[in-house]
């Protein structure tokens, strides 16, 4: 049991500090304090001894040096049942300090308000982290509080133990200290790195995650899962209604919303298992939704629909005719939200249109693969066949190329203007992806759309896919090029009068 007889109170966040000091008074705890905390307590009539009076050494260097003194650290670090420690304490006139209440200079808050570099540097705490780390190291004899949220539990602990706290509680408080200081140092290190680190992929990468919430389960019900965000990224999504988001919902949302916001015109994307099953651009999002749905209405069942414009009541009424898991958009009219309430389980998510991704991560058993995001479109746009794509075909090819980046490899996307009409995703051969895309188009469009163009996320290794696409009525193809048999593929296109454009940049999506 740690009997609390002497405490140091030195906090930047003064929430609840006066009430805590008044509580300590009831147990005749001697209170030492510094600077603004000392003034705040004295104004309330609470007896306080300044740390400078306790150490016999003044605060110096504009407050940069306050608690860094042997009388402080000897009192904190001394092991109470170690005879040699107690002998040295007596020889040096030291007394024990049993409680440290300290939170650190507001470094992150200073960053967020856009302060100048000099002010940011002055908000790097030195004495505070040293003092709370020292107390945590000696948790068997010293209790340390770094969060106002702990004050209530601390008071109950003291009341239950006649003015002392148990070792278990002190150990939990010590853990909070090291979590607190590691987060603090992470923020400082990130700031310094941001000023000097110029590499796209740094030599060392520190990741700090904060849990947003526990999820009901992972990809399957027998898997536990949680949703975490990066500590330096602010949570921007807002959920208006519906069940909790699932692991798979979040993955599909990310894919949907990232794609739909690649378009400047009103657009809709419907996603299933991270693959778009329909995408379209139109004069308004109602028309874009109808065209995206037309691509593959069967696969759209239970999918996620995303928009890059505010959703109105007319569109909401149309959408509740079908079953979707999630709808995500930058905003909603009030009347649209009222309409969606007719389906209380439908998740309605508001998310900002601005999407910034620094890195793309994939997991391994022993670590992570890290890459920069696939945020480039093409290196070139070379028409390599005898027939060149006309203006309409080229516009459609560019639309299909954007969609194709978000389809799992091997990817074949058949497009009619600004509407997908057949998508082949995730097949082990490009030939099979082409056949799947054609099958999907034939299933859903009884009258063959025209003209048709195709986007392929990587090169055609053989000309066999060209034959499949020619029979479907395709007149133009966009692909990266770079295969050993490029000449044969181009020759097959020339044979059938198909225009082909090479981009020099592939877009595999594993």
TABELDA-V616116 format. One record per backbone hydrogen bond with DSSP energy under -1.0 kcal/mol. CO is the residue of the C=O (numbers start at 1). NH is the residue of the N-H. Records with the same first field share a line. If there is no record, write none. Layout:
CO = NH  NH
//
This chain:
2 = 165
5 = 30
6 = 98  99
7 = 32
8 = 101
14 = 17
16 = 20
17 = 21
18 = 22
19 = 23
20 = 24
21 = 25
22 = 26
24 = 27  29
25 = 28
30 = 7
31 = 49
32 = 9
33 = 51
34 = 38
35 = 39
36 = 40
37 = 41
38 = 42
39 = 43
41 = 46
42 = 45
49 = 33
50 = 54
51 = 55
52 = 56
60 = 65
61 = 64
65 = 60
67 = 69
69 = 73
70 = 74
72 = 76
73 = 77
74 = 78
75 = 97
79 = 82
82 = 86
83 = 87
84 = 88
85 = 89
86 = 90
87 = 91
88 = 92
89 = 94
90 = 93
98 = 143
99 = 8
100 = 145
101 = 10
105 = 107
106 = 110
107 = 111
108 = 112
109 = 113
110 = 115
111 = 114
116 = 120
117 = 121
118 = 122
121 = 124
126 = 130
127 = 131
128 = 132
129 = 133
130 = 134
131 = 135
132 = 136
133 = 137
134 = 138
136 = 139
138 = 141  142
143 = 100
145 = 102
147 = 150
148 = 151
150 = 154
151 = 155
152 = 156
153 = 157
154 = 158
155 = 159
156 = 160
157 = 161
158 = 163
163 = 4
165 = 2
166 = 170
167 = 171
168 = 172
169 = 173
170 = 174
171 = 175
172 = 176
173 = 177
174 = 178
175 = 179
176 = 180
177 = 181
178 = 182
179 = 183
180 = 184
181 = 185
182 = 186
183 = 187
184 = 188
185 = 189
186 = 190
187 = 191
188 = 192
189 = 193
190 = 194
193 = 197
208 = 231
210 = 229
213 = 227
220 = 223
223 = 218
225 = 215
227 = 212  213
229 = 210
230 = 233
238 = 350
241 = 348
246 = 250
247 = 251
248 = 252
249 = 253
250 = 254
251 = 255
252 = 256
253 = 257
254 = 258
255 = 259
256 = 260
257 = 261
259 = 262
260 = 263
266 = 282
267 = 308
268 = 280
269 = 306
270 = 277  278
271 = 304
272 = 275
275 = 272
278 = 270
279 = 420
280 = 268
284 = 288
285 = 289
286 = 290
287 = 291
288 = 292
289 = 293
290 = 294
296 = 300
298 = 301
300 = 303
303 = 325
304 = 271
305 = 328
306 = 269
311 = 333
312 = 316
313 = 317
314 = 318
315 = 319
316 = 320
318 = 321
319 = 322
323 = 302
325 = 347
326 = 305
327 = 349
328 = 307
329 = 351
331 = 311
333 = 337
334 = 338
335 = 339
336 = 340
337 = 341
339 = 342
340 = 343
343 = 346
345 = 243
347 = 327
348 = 240
349 = 329
350 = 238
360 = 371
362 = 369
367 = 364
369 = 362
371 = 360
373 = 375
382 = 502
390 = 394
391 = 395
392 = 396
393 = 397
394 = 398
395 = 399
396 = 400
397 = 401
398 = 402
399 = 403
400 = 404
401 = 405
403 = 406
404 = 407
408 = 426
411 = 457
412 = 424
413 = 455
414 = 421  422
415 = 453
418 = 281
419 = 416
422 = 414
424 = 412
429 = 433
430 = 434
431 = 435
432 = 436
433 = 437
434 = 438
435 = 439
436 = 440
437 = 441
438 = 442
439 = 443
440 = 444
441 = 445
452 = 475
453 = 415
454 = 478
455 = 413
457 = 507
463 = 467
464 = 468
465 = 469
466 = 470
467 = 471
469 = 474
470 = 473
475 = 499
476 = 454
477 = 501
478 = 456
479 = 503
480 = 504
483 = 486
485 = 489
486 = 490
487 = 491
488 = 492
489 = 493
490 = 494
491 = 495
492 = 496
493 = 498
499 = 477
500 = 384
501 = 479
502 = 382
503 = 379  380
509 = 409
//
